[in-house]
Amino acid sequence: MPPETLEFEEPIAVLLKEIEALGLLPRTDAHDREVESLRRRLDVVRANLYRSLTPWQRVLVARHPSRPGLIEFIPALFTNFFEIHGDRRFADDHAMMTGCADYKGQSVLLVGHIKGGDTKDKIFRNFGYARPEGYRKALRAMRLAEKFRRPILVFVDTPAAYPGVESEERGVAEAIAVNLRDMMLLDTPIIILVSGEGGSGGALGIAVGDRVLMQEFAIYSVIPPEGCAAILWRDQSKKVEAAAALKLTAPDLLKGGLIDEIVPEPAGGAHANPTAAAGLVDAALERVLAEVSAEDGDTRLARRYEKFRAMGRLGVDFVDEGG
């Protein structure tokens, strides 16, 4: 069954419907040739359409319900996954997944947000909005990884941290702040991949690492476009303008020095071909993990610190506080 098409993908939807209709007819050589011709045309239309996406269209792609994330990458890239549950203080947050796995013959720790699949699963996962216990669970697992010298691979995909009253009561801001501090000091390689939606502190709470990778059509922003529009314009319908102003696309963030590398996606986005998308992620993770693991601990920690200290600088010339 073809994935759900987005509002700007009408040309793709038309071709998919034609291919699906032909697939219901008895197979003949003529039908097979026509289907193959339509598939070639589909590839061209997808490539052309995705070559010039607007920032808002990239937001829609990053939020696509069929976009693969950590839970899809685990069976595709890892073996012997064993999930770690609970923060040992309050509860187990199902919006945040942690666990040990084998990757290319090496033991690693996986951490990431989970948005959920069908409606029941989305509710179970709180739509990817992690609570304080989720961030504390993640840090608990990361400290174990440091203790046993396991590299940490983080998959970021969340609209934001959960903003509910109970989340505030249990100290979500403090939990995120502690993660920011302690992840800066963890003496083990940490690789971050923004795989879908990197929203606000909810994303940053597990996104401090030696390398920050970002899939081509993912987004990473201080606030969702709708929230930005509501604050700046008092009008959520300005979300398209807000998406452009926020500079939340992978090319914008690479240019600004907030990420280190863009991981390409198949034509039509990761949701159009999850298997190919996993292969591209695999190649990037293997290479970057080898590079970071080759550094000694002191060098790695110093570079990690300088990397995040440099974020947000608009130029190289600064005036000292006393001058």
C-alpha positions as CSV (number, residue, x, y, z in Angstrom):
1,M,0.0,0.0,0.0
2,P,1.5,3.4,-1.0
3,P,2.2,5.9,1.8
4,E,-0.1,8.7,2.5
5,T,0.5,11.6,0.2
6,L,0.9,15.2,1.4
7,E,-1.0,18.2,0.3
8,F,1.7,19.4,-2.2
9,E,2.2,15.9,-3.6
10,E,-0.9,15.8,-5.8
11,P,1.1,14.9,-9.0
12,I,2.6,12.0,-7.1
13,A,-0.8,10.9,-5.8
14,V,-2.3,10.9,-9.3
15,L,0.5,8.6,-10.6
16,L,0.2,6.3,-7.6
17,K,-3.5,5.9,-8.1
18,E,-2.9,5.0,-11.8
19,I,-0.3,2.4,-10.8
20,E,-2.5,1.0,-8.2
21,A,-5.5,0.7,-10.6
22,L,-3.4,-1.0,-13.2
23,G,-2.1,-3.4,-10.5
24,L,-5.7,-4.7,-10.0
25,L,-6.1,-5.7,-13.7
26,P,-4.9,-9.1,-15.1
27,R,-1.2,-9.0,-15.9
28,T,-0.3,-8.6,-19.5
29,D,2.9,-7.5,-21.2
30,A,1.2,-4.3,-22.2
31,H,0.0,-3.6,-18.7
32,D,3.5,-4.3,-17.3
33,R,5.1,-1.9,-19.8
34,E,2.6,0.8,-18.9
35,V,3.2,0.3,-15.1
36,E,7.0,0.5,-15.6
37,S,6.5,3.6,-17.7
38,L,4.4,5.2,-14.9
39,R,7.0,4.2,-12.3
40,R,9.8,5.9,-14.2
41,R,7.6,9.0,-14.6
42,L,6.8,8.8,-10.9
43,D,10.5,8.8,-10.0
44,V,11.1,11.9,-12.2
45,V,8.1,13.8,-10.8
46,R,9.2,13.0,-7.2
47,A,12.8,14.0,-7.9
48,N,11.7,17.3,-9.4
49,L,9.2,18.1,-6.7
50,Y,11.5,17.4,-3.8
51,R,14.4,19.3,-5.4
52,S,12.7,22.6,-4.6
53,L,10.6,22.2,-1.4
54,T,9.7,25.3,0.6
55,P,10.5,25.3,4.4
56,W,6.8,24.6,5.2
57,Q,6.7,21.7,2.8
58,R,9.8,20.3,4.5
59,V,7.9,20.6,7.8
60,L,5.1,18.4,6.4
61,V,7.6,15.9,5.2
62,A,9.4,15.7,8.6
63,R,6.0,15.1,10.2
64,H,4.8,12.5,7.7
65,P,3.0,9.7,9.6
66,S,5.0,7.0,7.6
67,R,8.4,8.6,8.1
68,P,10.8,6.1,9.7
69,G,12.3,6.8,13.1
70,L,14.2,4.9,15.7
71,I,11.6,2.1,16.1
72,E,11.9,1.4,12.3
73,F,15.7,1.8,12.2
74,I,16.2,-0.8,15.0
75,P,15.3,-3.9,13.0
76,A,16.9,-2.5,9.8
77,L,20.3,-1.5,11.3
78,F,20.8,-3.2,14.6
79,T,20.7,-6.6,16.2
80,N,20.2,-7.9,19.8
81,F,18.2,-4.9,20.9
82,F,17.3,-4.9,24.6
83,E,15.2,-2.1,25.9
84,I,15.9,-0.3,29.1
85,H,12.9,1.0,31.0
86,G,12.2,3.5,33.8
87,D,14.0,6.5,35.3
88,R,14.2,4.9,38.8
89,R,12.4,7.9,40.2
90,F,8.9,8.0,38.9
91,A,7.9,6.0,35.8
92,D,8.7,4.7,32.4
93,D,8.1,7.3,29.7
94,H,6.9,5.5,26.5
95,A,7.7,8.6,24.3
96,M,11.4,8.0,25.0
97,M,13.1,4.7,24.1
98,T,16.5,3.6,25.3
99,G,18.2,0.3,24.9
100,C,21.4,-1.7,24.2
101,A,22.1,-3.1,20.7
102,D,24.8,-4.4,18.5
103,Y,25.9,-2.3,15.5
104,K,28.5,-3.7,13.1
105,G,29.8,-6.0,15.7
106,Q,30.0,-3.2,18.3
107,S,27.8,-2.8,21.4
108,V,26.0,0.6,21.4
109,L,23.3,2.4,23.3
110,L,20.3,3.7,21.4
111,V,18.2,6.6,22.6
112,G,15.4,8.3,20.8
113,H,11.9,9.7,20.7
114,I,9.0,7.5,19.5
115,K,5.8,9.2,18.1
116,G,3.8,6.0,17.6
117,G,2.1,4.4,14.6
118,D,-1.6,4.0,14.7
119,T,-3.9,6.0,16.9
120,K,-3.7,3.7,19.9
121,D,0.1,3.6,19.7
122,K,0.3,7.4,19.3
123,I,-1.6,7.8,22.5
124,F,0.6,5.2,24.3
125,R,3.7,7.1,23.1
126,N,2.1,10.5,23.9
127,F,2.7,11.5,20.3
128,G,6.4,11.8,20.9
129,Y,6.1,14.4,23.7
130,A,8.6,13.2,26.3
131,R,8.0,14.0,30.0
132,P,10.7,14.6,32.7
133,E,11.0,10.9,33.4
134,G,11.8,10.3,29.7
135,Y,14.8,12.6,29.9
136,R,15.9,11.1,33.2
137,K,15.6,7.6,31.8
138,A,17.7,8.6,28.8
139,L,20.4,10.1,31.1
140,R,20.4,7.0,33.3
141,A,21.0,4.8,30.3
142,M,23.7,7.1,28.9
143,R,25.6,7.0,32.2
144,L,25.5,3.2,31.9
145,A,26.9,3.5,28.4
146,E,29.7,5.6,29.7
147,K,30.5,3.2,32.4
148,F,30.7,0.3,30.0
149,R,32.4,2.3,27.2
150,R,29.5,2.0,24.8
151,P,29.0,4.7,22.1
152,I,25.6,6.4,22.2
153,L,23.5,6.8,19.1
154,V,20.6,9.3,19.5
155,F,17.6,9.6,17.2
156,V,15.7,12.9,17.6
157,D,12.0,13.1,16.5
158,T,9.7,15.1,18.7
159,P,7.5,18.2,18.4
160,A,8.7,19.3,21.8
161,A,8.9,18.3,25.5
162,Y,5.4,17.6,27.0
163,P,4.1,21.0,28.3
164,G,1.4,19.7,30.6
165,V,1.0,20.7,34.2
166,E,2.2,17.3,35.5
167,S,5.3,17.7,33.4
168,E,6.1,21.0,34.9
169,E,5.3,19.7,38.4
170,R,7.9,16.9,37.9
171,G,10.6,19.4,36.7
172,V,10.8,19.1,32.9
173,A,13.0,22.1,32.6
174,E,15.4,20.9,35.3
175,A,15.5,17.4,33.7
176,I,16.4,18.9,30.3
177,A,19.0,21.2,31.8
178,V,20.7,18.4,33.7
179,N,20.9,16.4,30.4
180,L,22.5,19.3,28.6
181,R,25.1,19.6,31.3
182,D,25.8,15.9,31.8
183,M,25.8,14.9,28.1
184,M,28.5,17.5,27.6
185,L,30.7,15.6,30.0
186,L,29.9,11.9,29.2
187,D,33.2,10.3,28.2
188,T,32.0,8.1,25.4
189,P,31.3,8.9,21.7
190,I,27.8,10.4,21.1
191,I,26.3,10.7,17.6
192,I,23.1,12.6,17.1
193,L,20.7,12.1,14.2
194,V,17.8,14.4,13.7
195,S,15.6,12.0,11.9
196,G,12.3,13.8,11.8
197,E,11.1,16.7,13.8
198,G,13.6,18.4,16.2
199,G,11.4,20.6,18.3
200,S,12.7,23.0,20.9
201,G,14.2,21.8,24.2
202,G,12.4,18.5,23.8
203,A,14.9,17.7,21.1
204,L,17.9,19.4,22.6
205,G,17.5,17.5,25.8
206,I,19.0,14.4,24.2
207,A,20.9,16.2,21.3
208,V,24.3,17.1,22.8
209,G,26.9,15.1,21.1
210,D,30.2,14.9,19.2
211,R,28.5,15.0,15.8
212,V,25.0,16.2,14.9
213,L,23.7,14.7,11.7
214,M,20.4,15.6,10.1
215,Q,18.4,13.8,7.5
216,E,17.8,15.9,4.4
217,F,14.1,16.6,4.9
218,A,14.1,16.7,8.8
219,I,13.6,20.0,10.6
220,Y,15.2,21.4,13.8
221,S,13.9,24.5,15.5
222,V,13.6,26.4,18.7
223,I,9.8,26.3,18.3
224,P,7.3,24.8,15.9
225,P,6.1,27.1,13.1
226,E,2.6,27.2,14.5
227,G,3.8,28.4,17.9
228,C,6.1,31.0,16.3
229,A,3.2,32.3,14.2
230,A,0.9,32.5,17.3
231,I,3.5,34.5,19.2
232,L,4.9,36.8,16.5
233,W,1.8,37.4,14.4
234,R,-1.0,36.3,16.8
235,D,-2.2,34.2,13.9
236,Q,-1.4,30.5,13.4
237,S,-2.3,30.7,9.7
238,K,1.1,32.5,9.3
239,K,2.8,29.2,9.9
240,V,4.2,29.2,6.3
241,E,5.9,32.5,6.9
242,A,7.1,31.4,10.3
243,A,8.7,28.2,8.8
244,A,10.7,30.3,6.4
245,A,11.8,32.8,9.1
246,L,12.9,30.1,11.6
247,K,15.6,28.7,9.2
248,L,14.7,25.2,10.4
249,T,15.8,23.2,7.3
250,A,18.9,21.1,7.1
251,P,20.7,23.4,4.6
252,D,20.0,26.4,6.8
253,L,21.3,24.7,9.9
254,L,24.4,23.4,8.2
255,K,25.1,26.9,6.9
256,G,24.6,28.2,10.5
257,G,27.0,25.6,12.0
258,L,24.3,24.0,14.1
259,I,24.6,20.6,12.5
260,D,27.7,18.9,11.1
261,E,26.3,16.9,8.2
262,I,23.2,16.3,6.1
263,V,22.2,12.7,5.5
264,P,20.6,12.4,2.1
265,E,17.2,10.8,1.6
266,P,15.7,8.8,-1.3
267,A,13.7,10.8,-3.9
268,G,10.3,11.6,-2.3
269,G,11.7,11.5,1.2
270,A,12.4,8.7,3.7
271,H,8.7,7.8,3.9
272,A,8.6,6.9,0.2
273,N,11.4,4.3,0.6
274,P,12.2,3.5,4.2
275,T,14.6,0.7,3.2
276,A,16.8,3.0,1.1
277,A,16.6,5.7,3.8
278,A,17.9,3.2,6.4
279,G,20.8,2.4,4.1
280,L,21.8,6.0,3.8
281,V,21.6,6.5,7.5
282,D,23.6,3.3,8.0
283,A,26.4,4.6,5.8
284,A,26.6,7.9,7.6
285,L,26.5,6.4,11.1
286,E,29.1,3.8,10.4
287,R,31.6,6.4,9.0
288,V,31.0,9.1,11.6
289,L,31.1,6.7,14.5
290,A,34.4,5.3,13.3
291,E,35.8,8.9,13.1
292,V,34.6,10.0,16.5
293,S,35.7,6.7,18.2
294,A,39.2,7.2,16.9
295,E,39.7,10.3,19.0
296,D,41.0,10.1,22.5
297,G,38.6,11.0,25.3
298,D,40.1,14.4,26.2
299,T,40.2,15.6,22.6
300,R,36.7,14.4,22.0
301,L,35.3,16.2,25.1
302,A,37.1,19.4,24.3
303,R,35.8,19.4,20.7
304,R,32.3,18.7,21.9
305,Y,32.4,21.6,24.4
306,E,33.8,24.0,21.8
307,K,31.3,22.9,19.2
308,F,28.3,23.9,21.4
309,R,29.9,27.0,22.8
310,A,30.4,28.3,19.3
311,M,26.7,27.9,18.4
312,G,24.8,31.2,17.9
313,R,27.9,33.3,17.2
314,L,27.2,35.8,14.5
315,G,30.8,36.7,13.8
316,V,34.3,36.2,15.1
317,D,34.9,39.7,16.5
318,F,33.6,40.2,20.0
319,V,33.9,43.0,22.5
320,D,35.2,41.9,25.9
321,E,33.0,42.7,28.9
322,G,35.6,45.2,30.0
323,G,36.2,46.8,26.6
